[in-house]
Amino acid sequence: MFALDDRRIQYPHAEIEHVPVPWLLLYAGAFPFAILLTWSFVFFKQKHHKTHVTLLGFGISLLVTLFVTDVCFSICPPSLPFLYLLYLL
């Protein structure tokens, strides 16, 4: 049985995170949320229902993106560059 427990070998490109997690949450969640909120209040001044629908759509799109990404990585995990060498031996 072959197992890899060393994270450096499993994910060699993940040693350095280019975007820290707090900034990622701001870039992916808070900034678009603020932009959509401002946009919906400017263009739909008295229609709070449209503001709610806009923000609900944004939240659902974030959740669906997370779900689909997790499913895709569960079905087909990222390949390791040296695994084809095991087949040659």
N, C-alpha and C positions, 0 to 999 in steps of 0.2 A: 504494500500500500504506500502510496506516495502522498506526502502532505507537506505543505509549506506553511511554516509558522512565522517566518521572518517577514515583517511588513515591508522592509526595504526591497526585498526580492519580489514580493507580490505586486507592489505598486511603486516602481522605481521613479516615476515622474511626479509622485505625490509628496516628495520630501519637503518641498518648499511650496507653501500655499501663496499664490499670487494675490489673492484677495482675502483678507481676514474675514472671519465669519460675521462679526458685527457689521462690517461694511457691506457684506453680501446681503444681509437682511435689510439694510437701508436701501441698497441699489435695487433689489428685487421686490421689496415690499413697501417700504415707507415712501420712497420718492414717487413711484407710480400711483400709490394710493393718494398722496397729496395732490398730484397733478390731476388725477381723475376727479377728486373731490372739488378742487378749484374749478376745473372745467365745467363740471355739472352744475355747480352753483352759479357760475357766470351765465351759462346759456339757458338753464332751466331755473329761473329765479324763484318761482312760486310752486314748482312741481317737485316736491320732495320724493315723490314716488320714483321719478326717473333717476334721481340721485341714488336712491336705495338700490334700484335695479342695476345701475352702473357699477356700484361698489360690490354688489352681490355677484355680478358677472366676473369681476376681477378676482374675488375670493375663490369662486368656483374654478376659474382658469388656473389659479395657483395650485389648488388641491388636485385637479386633474393632471397637471404637469408633474407634480410630485408622484402621483400614483402610477402614471404611465412610465415614468423614468425608473421607478423601483421595479415595476413588472418587467421592463425590458432588461434591466441588469440582472434580474433573477433568472430569466429565461436564457439569455446569452451573456455570460459574464465576460469581462474584458480578457482577451487572450494574452498570454505571456509570451514574450518574443523568443524565449529559448525552448518552448515546449516542442517545437517541431524537431529539435535535436534529439529528443527522447525517442521519436519514431524512427530516426535514422540508425540508432544503435541496435 
